[in-house]
């Protein structure tokens, strides 16, 4: 046996060992991929209820915000109605005050004038008697 035959045998043994190692590592990789696939399957199974409850939560929040908007709109309309009524009452009060104020002032001026006239008359009358 010459050197070339020995190197060829070593090469064939190395190639066989390499093929066996490659088969072993491919088998390990396929086991890892199966484990990852099982984990992803479990994760997707566990995520379905979470996604469903999140969807229900979003729907509930949407309903609550719509109800809050409705309550806000109702409150706003009540406040506007009260404001309008208060404005009408104030306008009526102003109208009544203006309607009464002029004649009352005129009446007070006339009473004051009559009072001054009576006082003047009484002073003149007292001065004539003394």
N, CA and C of each residue as an Amber inpcrd file, in Angstrom:
protein
   390
   0.8270000  -1.1550000   0.0000000   0.0000000   0.0000000   0.0000000
   0.8750000   1.2220000   0.0000000   0.4980000   1.9850000  -0.8270000
   1.3110000   3.1900000  -0.9390000   0.6260000   4.3540000  -0.2350000
   1.2510000   5.4460000  -0.2490000   0.8020000   6.6520000   0.4680000
  -0.5070000   7.1830000  -0.0920000  -0.6680000   7.0480000  -1.3640000
  -1.8790000   7.5360000  -2.0030000  -3.0980000   6.7440000  -1.5490000
  -2.9760000   5.4560000  -1.4000000  -4.0850000   4.6240000  -0.9380000
  -4.4530000   4.9700000   0.5150000  -3.4200000   5.2120000   1.3560000
  -3.6600000   5.5650000   2.7490000  -4.3870000   6.9130000   2.8320000
  -3.9750000   7.8860000   2.0410000  -4.6350000   9.2010000   2.0320000
  -6.0600000   9.1050000   1.5090000  -6.2810000   8.2300000   0.5330000
  -7.6070000   8.0320000  -0.0040000  -8.5200000   7.4040000   1.0560000
  -8.0230000   6.4540000   1.8270000  -8.8030000   5.8230000   2.8850000
  -9.1250000   6.8530000   3.9690000  -8.1360000   7.6490000   4.3260000
  -8.3640000   8.7040000   5.3250000  -9.4060000   9.6920000   4.8070000
  -9.3470000  10.0400000   3.5610000 -10.3070000  10.9670000   2.9570000
 -11.7070000  10.3780000   2.9490000 -11.8330000   9.1040000   2.6200000
 -13.1450000   8.4620000   2.5930000 -13.7110000   8.3780000   4.0130000
 -12.8760000   8.0370000   5.0100000 -13.3230000   7.9700000   6.3980000
 -13.7460000   9.3670000   6.8740000 -12.9900000  10.3910000   6.5140000
 -13.3300000  11.7590000   6.8980000 -14.6390000  12.2030000   6.2510000
 -14.8080000  11.8410000   4.9900000 -16.0410000  12.2030000   4.2930000
 -17.2340000  11.4800000   4.9230000 -17.0500000  10.2210000   5.2930000
 -18.1240000   9.4640000   5.9420000 -18.4580000  10.0810000   7.2960000
 -17.4320000  10.4390000   8.0710000 -17.6640000  11.0660000   9.3730000
 -18.3710000  12.4110000   9.1960000 -17.9620000  13.1420000   8.1820000
 -18.6000000  14.4290000   7.9080000 -20.0630000  14.2380000   7.5210000
 -20.3660000  13.2320000   6.7230000 -21.7590000  12.9550000   6.3420000
 -22.5790000  12.5460000   7.5620000 -21.9980000  11.7260000   8.4370000
 -22.7090000  11.3060000   9.6510000 -22.9600000  12.5210000  10.5470000
 -21.9500000  13.3670000  10.7170000 -22.1170000  14.5800000  11.5330000
 -23.1610000  15.5010000  10.9130000 -23.1470000  15.6240000   9.5870000
 -24.1170000  16.4710000   8.8980000 -25.5320000  15.9300000   9.0800000
 -25.6980000  14.6170000   8.9780000 -27.0130000  14.0030000   9.1970000
 -27.4620000  14.2460000  10.6380000 -26.5650000  14.0790000  11.6080000
 -26.8960000  14.2920000  13.0150000 -27.3270000  15.7360000  13.2680000
 -26.5820000  16.6940000  12.7480000 -26.9230000  18.1050000  12.9760000
 -28.2020000  18.5220000  12.2370000 -28.4510000  17.9630000  11.0540000
 -29.7040000  18.2360000  10.3480000 -30.8650000  17.6820000  11.1580000
 -30.6870000  16.4770000  11.7680000 -31.7180000  15.9010000  12.6220000
 -31.9810000  16.8020000  13.8340000 -30.9120000  17.3190000  14.4820000
 -31.0540000  18.2430000  15.6160000 -31.7660000  19.5260000  15.1860000
 -31.4300000  20.0880000  14.0160000 -32.0670000  21.3020000  13.5030000
 -33.5490000  21.0440000  13.2540000 -33.8960000  19.8720000  12.6880000
 -35.3140000  19.5670000  12.4430000 -36.0640000  19.4330000  13.7640000
 -35.4200000  18.8560000  14.8090000 -36.0600000  18.7950000  16.1290000
 -36.2840000  20.2020000  16.6940000 -35.3170000  21.0840000  16.5240000
 -35.4680000  22.4690000  16.9970000 -36.5800000  23.1740000  16.2530000
 -36.6670000  22.9590000  14.9470000 -37.7200000  23.5820000  14.1510000
 -39.0830000  23.0560000  14.5820000 -39.1950000  21.7550000  14.8870000
 -40.4610000  21.2010000  15.3770000 -40.8260000  21.8120000  16.7230000
 -39.8250000  21.9900000  17.6060000 -40.0960000  22.5930000  18.9140000
 -40.5580000  24.0370000  18.7480000 -39.9140000  24.7690000  17.8500000
 -40.3240000  26.1610000  17.5780000 -41.7250000  26.1800000  17.0070000
 -42.0250000  25.2410000  16.1170000 -43.3640000  25.1800000  15.5180000
 -44.4060000  24.8910000  16.5950000 -44.1190000  23.9980000  17.5220000
 -45.0500000  23.7020000  18.6120000 -45.2290000  24.9280000  19.5090000
 -44.1330000  25.6380000  19.8020000 -44.2240000  26.8440000  20.6330000
 -45.0510000  27.9220000  19.9470000 -44.8610000  28.1020000  18.6510000
 -45.6350000  29.0900000  17.9130000 -47.1120000  28.6880000  17.8950000
 -47.3910000  27.3850000  17.7600000 -48.7720000  26.9070000  17.7810000
 -49.4060000  27.1700000  19.1420000 -48.6820000  26.8850000  20.2300000
 -49.1910000  27.1670000  21.5750000 -49.3940000  28.6650000  21.7680000
 -48.4520000  29.4580000  21.2770000 -48.5570000  30.9100000  21.4050000
 -49.7710000  31.4400000  20.6590000 -50.0010000  30.9420000  19.4600000
 -51.1730000  31.4050000  18.7030000 -52.4580000  30.9650000  19.3880000
 -52.4620000  29.7780000  19.9980000 -53.6370000  29.3130000  20.7390000
 -53.8790000  30.1950000  21.9560000 -52.7900000  30.5840000  22.6370000
 -52.9260000  31.4500000  23.8130000 -53.2760000  32.8830000  23.4320000
 -52.8860000  33.3300000  22.2580000 -53.1480000  34.7040000  21.8390000
 -54.5860000  34.9220000  21.3680000 -55.2500000  33.8710000  20.9210000
 -56.6220000  34.0280000  20.4400000 -57.5610000  34.6010000  21.5010000
 -57.5730000  34.0830000  22.7510000 -58.4320000  34.7040000  23.7690000
 -58.0220000  36.1350000  24.0910000 -56.7130000  36.3820000  24.0750000
 -56.2360000  37.7330000  24.3450000 -56.7250000  38.7050000  23.2720000
 -56.6450000  38.2970000  22.0320000 -57.1050000  39.1440000  20.9290000
 -58.6210000  39.3560000  21.0340000 -59.3420000  38.2950000  21.3860000
 -60.7990000  38.4130000  21.5170000 -61.1710000  39.3480000  22.6630000
 -60.4940000  39.2090000  23.8110000 -60.8110000  40.0920000  24.9400000
 -60.4000000  41.5310000  24.6410000 -59.3260000  41.7300000  23.9060000
 -58.9250000  43.0790000  23.5090000 -59.9560000  43.6880000  22.5760000
 -60.5040000  42.8770000  21.6950000 -61.5540000  43.3550000  20.7900000
 -62.7990000  43.7420000  21.5760000 -63.1800000  42.9200000  22.5610000
 -64.3350000  43.2440000  23.3970000 -64.0850000  44.5100000  24.2050000
 -62.8660000  44.6520000  24.7140000 -62.5110000  45.8570000  25.4640000
 -62.6210000  47.0970000  24.5810000 -62.1400000  46.9920000  23.3510000
 -62.2350000  48.1250000  22.4220000 -63.6940000  48.4700000  22.1410000
 -64.5410000  47.4590000  21.9670000 -65.9700000  47.7070000  21.7360000
 -66.6120000  48.3610000  22.9550000 -66.2640000  47.8650000  24.1440000
 -66.8250000  48.4540000  25.3690000 -66.3810000  49.9030000  25.5350000
 -65.1120000  50.1760000  25.2580000 -64.6280000  51.5550000  25.3510000
 -65.3190000  52.4490000  24.3400000 -65.5570000  51.9240000  23.1690000
 -66.2630000  52.7000000  22.1450000 -67.6850000  53.0160000  22.6000000
 -68.3710000  52.0200000  23.1610000 -69.7340000  52.2440000  23.6570000
 -69.7440000  53.2470000  24.7980000 -68.7740000  53.1380000  25.6970000
 -68.7020000  54.0750000  26.8120000 -68.4520000  55.4930000  26.3280000
 -67.5740000  55.6460000  25.3410000 -67.2990000  56.9970000  24.8410000
 -68.5310000  57.5660000  24.1240000 -69.2780000  56.7250000  23.4310000
 -70.5100000  57.2050000  22.7920000 -71.5400000  57.6150000  23.8370000
 -71.6620000  56.8320000  24.9010000 -72.5830000  57.1870000  25.9820000
 -72.1570000  58.4900000  26.6470000 -70.8530000  58.6350000  26.8550000
 -70.3500000  59.8680000  27.4750000 -70.6270000  61.0640000  26.5700000
 -70.4530000  60.8850000  25.2660000 -70.7640000  61.9780000  24.3370000
 -72.2410000  62.3450000  24.4080000 -73.0920000  61.3230000  24.4780000
 -74.5260000  61.5790000  24.5820000 -74.8620000  62.3240000  25.8610000
 -74.2750000  61.9200000  26.9720000 -74.5090000  62.6130000  28.2360000
 -73.9830000  64.0460000  28.1780000 -72.8230000  64.2130000  27.5560000
 -72.2500000  65.5560000  27.4170000 -73.1470000  66.4410000  26.5690000
 -73.6500000  65.8890000  25.4760000 -74.5480000  66.6720000  24.6140000
 -75.8330000  67.0390000  25.3620000 -76.3640000  66.0930000  26.1370000
 -77.5670000  66.3720000  26.9280000 -77.2910000  67.4750000  27.9400000
 -76.1560000  67.3600000  28.6400000 -75.7900000  68.3840000  29.6280000
 -75.6110000  69.7370000  28.9540000 -74.9930000  69.7300000  27.7950000
 -74.7640000  70.9760000  27.0610000 -76.0910000  71.6200000  26.6630000
 -77.0300000  70.7940000  26.1910000 -78.3300000  71.3550000  25.8050000
 -79.0820000  71.8810000  27.0180000 -78.9650000  71.2040000  28.1700000
 -79.6190000  71.6880000  29.3940000 -79.0280000  73.0250000  29.8150000
 -77.7030000  73.1260000  29.7730000 -77.0450000  74.3790000  30.1540000
 -77.4530000  75.5030000  29.2010000 -77.4980000  75.2120000  27.9080000
 -77.9180000  76.2370000  26.9410000 -79.3660000  76.6560000  27.1700000
 -80.2250000  75.6830000  27.4940000 -81.6280000  76.0060000  27.7720000
 -81.7380000  76.9050000  29.0010000 -81.0030000  76.5650000  30.0590000
 -81.0190000  77.3950000  31.2720000 -80.4760000  78.7810000  30.9650000
 -79.4100000  78.8560000  30.1810000 -78.8210000  80.1570000  29.8200000
 -79.8380000  81.0000000  29.0540000 -80.5370000  80.3810000  28.1090000
 -81.5390000  81.1210000  27.3390000 -82.6700000  81.6260000  28.2400000
 -83.0950000  80.7860000  29.1760000 -84.1760000  81.2200000  30.0820000
 -83.7140000  82.3480000  30.9930000 -82.4850000  82.2500000  31.4870000
 -81.9490000  83.3270000  32.3360000 -81.8370000  84.6160000  31.5310000
 -81.3700000  84.5020000  30.2670000 -81.2920000  85.6910000  29.4120000
 -82.6770000  86.3100000  29.2040000 -83.6910000  85.4720000  28.9880000
 -85.0500000  85.9930000  28.7970000 -85.5530000  86.6620000  30.0670000
 -85.2600000  86.0480000  31.2200000 -85.6740000  86.6600000  32.4930000
 -84.9870000  87.9960000  32.6830000 -83.6810000  88.0630000  32.3700000
 -82.9500000  89.3280000  32.5060000 -83.4810000  90.3800000  31.5340000
 -83.8110000  89.9580000  30.3150000 -84.3860000  90.8940000  29.3520000
 -85.7320000  91.4040000  29.8460000 -86.5570000  90.5050000  30.3940000
 -87.8550000  90.9060000  30.9230000 -87.6770000  91.8670000  32.0960000
 -86.7180000  91.5650000  32.9800000 -86.4430000  92.4510000  34.1250000
 -86.0070000  93.8240000  33.6400000 -85.1650000  93.8580000  32.6250000
 -84.7090000  95.1340000  32.0580000 -85.8860000  95.8900000  31.4400000
 -86.7540000  95.1580000  30.7320000 -87.9230000  95.7690000  30.1130000
 -88.8460000  96.3530000  31.1810000 -89.0890000  95.5690000  32.2460000
 -89.9630000  96.0460000  33.3280000 -89.3280000  97.2300000  34.0150000
 -88.0300000  97.1450000  34.2890000 -87.3420000  98.2450000  34.9700000
 -87.3990000  99.5150000  34.1340000 -87.1680000  99.4010000  32.8350000
 -87.2400000 100.5920000  31.9830000 -88.6700000 101.1070000  31.8940000
 -89.6440000 100.1840000  31.8640000 -91.0360000 100.5870000  31.7750000
 -91.5190000 101.2860000  33.0480000 -90.9900000 100.8740000  34.1800000
 -91.4210000 101.4580000  35.4550000 -90.5550000 102.6490000  35.8340000
 -89.3000000 102.6020000  35.5020000 -88.3530000 103.6240000  35.9440000
 -88.7230000 105.0210000  35.4580000 -89.0940000 105.1410000  34.2030000
 -89.4560000 106.4590000  33.6490000 -90.6650000 107.0580000  34.3520000
 -91.7860000 106.3460000  34.4200000 -92.9520000 106.9100000  35.0980000
 -92.7180000 107.1480000  36.5910000 -91.9490000 106.2680000  37.2530000
 -91.6860000 106.4600000  38.6810000 -90.8450000 107.7130000  38.8920000
 -89.8560000 107.9270000  38.0600000 -89.0460000 109.1490000  38.1850000
 -89.9080000 110.3980000  37.9690000 -90.7610000 110.3210000  36.9580000
 -91.6520000 111.4520000  36.7020000 -92.5620000 111.6850000  37.9030000
 -93.1190000 110.6170000  38.4600000 -93.9820000 110.7240000  39.6210000
 -93.2190000 111.3060000  40.8110000 -91.9920000 110.8620000  41.0300000
 -91.1840000 111.3790000  42.1490000 -90.8850000 112.8600000  41.9470000
 -90.5750000 113.2480000  40.7010000 -90.3260000 114.6660000  40.4290000
 -91.5780000 115.4960000  40.7080000 -92.7260000 114.9660000  40.3020000
 -93.9780000 115.7080000  40.5410000 -94.2720000 115.8110000  42.0330000
 -94.0560000 114.7040000  42.7820000 -94.2690000 114.7380000  44.2270000
 -93.3060000 115.7210000  44.8790000 -92.0600000 115.7230000  44.4080000
 -91.0620000 116.6600000  44.9470000 -91.4780000 118.0920000  44.6440000
 -91.9570000 118.3150000  43.4310000 -92.4060000 119.6620000  43.0640000
 -93.6100000 120.0830000  43.9070000 -94.5530000 119.1610000  44.1050000
 -95.7230000 119.4740000  44.9480000 -95.2620000 119.7490000  46.3730000
 -94.3450000 118.9430000  46.8810000 -93.8010000 119.1320000  48.2270000
 -93.1340000 120.4920000  48.3440000 -92.3330000 120.8620000  47.3660000
 -91.6790000 122.1780000  47.3810000 -92.7230000 123.3030000  47.3310000
 -93.7360000 123.0970000  46.5110000 -94.8030000 124.0970000  46.4130000
 -95.5440000 124.2570000  47.7340000 -95.8610000 123.1260000  48.3870000
 -96.5620000 123.1740000  49.6730000 -95.6690000 123.8230000  50.7220000
 -94.3900000 123.4670000  50.7410000 -93.4580000 124.0780000  51.7030000
 -93.3420000 125.5860000  51.4750000 -93.2600000 125.9850000  50.2340000
 -93.1740000 127.4100000  49.9310000 -94.4660000 128.1180000  50.3550000
 -95.5790000 127.5130000  50.0380000 -96.8630000 128.0990000  50.4310000
 -96.9550000 128.2370000  51.9500000 -96.5790000 127.1830000  52.6730000
 -96.6600000 127.2350000  54.1300000 -95.7050000 128.2830000  54.7060000
 -94.5420000 128.4220000  54.1480000 -93.5900000 129.4520000  54.6160000
 -94.1690000 130.8450000  54.3800000 -94.7250000 131.0740000  53.2200000
 -95.3180000 132.3670000  52.9190000 -96.5210000 132.6140000  53.8290000
 -97.2940000 131.5940000  54.0540000 -98.4530000 131.7250000  54.8950000
 -98.0410000 132.0210000  56.3360000 -97.0290000 131.3960000  56.8350000
 -96.5380000 131.6280000  58.2020000 -95.9370000 133.0370000  58.2970000
 -95.2410000 133.4450000  57.2680000 -94.6370000 134.7770000  57.2860000
 -95.7090000 135.8610000  57.2820000 -96.8110000 135.6240000  56.6320000
 -97.8810000 136.6170000  56.5830000 -98.5950000 136.6640000  57.9200000
 -98.7440000 135.5630000  58.5980000 -99.4270000 135.5600000  59.8790000
 -98.5410000 136.1150000  60.9820000 -97.3270000 136.1300000  60.8820000
 -96.4650000 136.6850000  61.9410000 -96.2150000 138.0950000  61.6820000
